[in-house]
């Protein structure tokens, strides 16, 4: 409830949007190699409430959803 907008957006940017940016940059190299993997680390707090984890739980949920959508978009290129 007390998270400022800047902190919220920063958490989403660092935890979720960076995965998209990394995948975008790696896409050409991985496609040329015939496929590959893009990895990220999440935490239980992205699925269940963990007291004190707060906005990072929201950011990890965004990260996990971003990973699913990237998998859908990049899967035909054998990038997982």
N, C-alpha and C positions, 0 to 999 in steps of 0.2 A: 504494500500500500504506500510505502514511503519512497519508492524508487523514482528518482528524477528521470525525466524523458531522456536526457543525454546518457545516463547510465544504462537505461534499458536498450536504447539504440546501439550503444557501444557493445553491450553484451551480445546482441544479435549479430552485429557486424563481425565481431571477433570469433564467435562460436559457430555461426552458420554461414554467413555470406562468404567468408574466406574459403570455405569448401568449394563453393561455386566458382570463385575466382581461380583457385588452383586447378580445378577440373577443366576450366576453359583454356588455361594455358597449357595443360598437359595433353589435351585432346588430340592435337595434331601429331605429337610425338607418339602417343599410344596407338593411334590409328595406323601410323606408318609401321609400327612394330607388330601390327596384327592384333592388337588388343592389350589389355593390362588392367591394373587396379588403381583406384583412388581410395585412400584410407582416411578415416577420421576417428577420433575417440569421443565417446559420449559417456554418460554416467546414469546410474539408476534414477537420479533426480529428474531426468527428462521424461520418465514414465510415471513415477509416483512422487508424491509430495515428501520431501526430505526437509524437516525443520531446519531453518537457517540457510538453506541453499537458495531460496528466493528466486530472483530473476535469472539466475544461472540455470535453473530447471526449465524455465521457459525457453532460454536460448538453446539448451540441449535438445529440447523437443523440436525446435525449429531446425537444428542441425540434422536430426534423424529424418525429418520430413524432407529436407533438402536432399539428403542422400537417396531417399526412395525415388524422388522425381528425377534426379540425375541418373540413377540406375535405369529408369524407364527410358529416358532420352538417349543415353549412351550405350545401352545394351545391344542394339543392333550393330554397333561398331565394335562389339566384343570388349567393351570397356566396362568393368564392373566396379 
